[in-house]
Amino acid sequence: MNKKMIAALGLCLCSIASFAFADTGNWKYPPGKDVSSRFAGTVYRNDLIDLDPTYNVPQTNCISFEPGSRSAWHVHGGMVVVGLDGVGLLQIDGQPAMIIRKGDVLQIPAGVSHWHGAAKDSRFQQLVIYDKNWKAPAGLKARTGMISDEEYANLELVEAPRKAVPAKGFTFAAEKFNSPNFNKPVYLGRTLTTPNAAGAPAYSYVFFPKGVYNKWHMHGEGQILIATDGIGLHQMRNGEIQVMRPGDVAYCPPGETHWHGAAPDSSFAHLAVSPAGKHTVEWYDFLDKKEYKKAAVK
């Protein structure tokens, strides 16, 4: 893609040396284990969802980059990259590097060379959803090798394409949603649609204002929740209430009953993943208000 094409698409072209980045605070999501030996700089990986036959959801990890840290050029199975926090970079071979921000969703086809990492002045956390069982075809010519410090400092950058900008306090774009299955309105958005490069089911974003929760309900195909914002609660029928904070994952097996929502004193948001192509739900009654109010989080 040359500069004329970039201008025609209305993309912002800039140099990494002159671009102003921010947000170098503490990690929002637990970074996980140090995997820096595979990268330039300091990088962590937190495995959130492992591929298994019950849910059949592709491998889903949180990758955390310290400022300036980055991968080498590499290939793997189809991948979806989701910006969670901070400012990051992604470059696909033959294209300018893209600036990734919170709420951005980008797709990388299987076998296409690319690298990704953090901006030079910002930590960056991303969700990666990918086909871990992919095998490179014989004779695949892939670009490899690390990005040198000089190359990194002189990258030409464009903003990643965005469908919508998240509102303040939200990780992803969402619209107000009224339903009798929630005690008050929530905000709902579709973060990842199908089909996609990773072969993943849809990932929906649900934001619960303080004190909002849903009815007891059952998913015929099961459900996985990934907490993204605030403090929430999740409970299986006859089980203990689980407190959820960003990076926590809750599993509801097929045919089991659960409820989830915000804590009494905090807003909460999660990504909801329903494993099968069809999604059957049966709704029941609300948790007793007195029981809910007992669930104050310290």
Secondary structure, DSSP 4 states (H G I P E B T S, - for coil): --HHHHHHTTPPPEETTT-------S-SS---EE-GGGSBS-EEEEEEE---TTT-PPEEEEEEE-TT-B-EEB--S-EEEEEEEE-EEEEETTS-EEEE-TT-EEEE-TT--EEEEE-TTS-EEEEEEE-TT--PPTT-----EEPPHHHHHT-EEEEPP-S-PPPTT-SS--EEE--TTBSS-EEEEEEE-SS-TT----EEEEEE-TT-BB--EEETT-EEEEEEEE-EEEEETTSPEEEE-TT-EEEE-TT-EEEEEE-TTS-EEEEEE--SSS--EEE--PPPHHHHHTT---
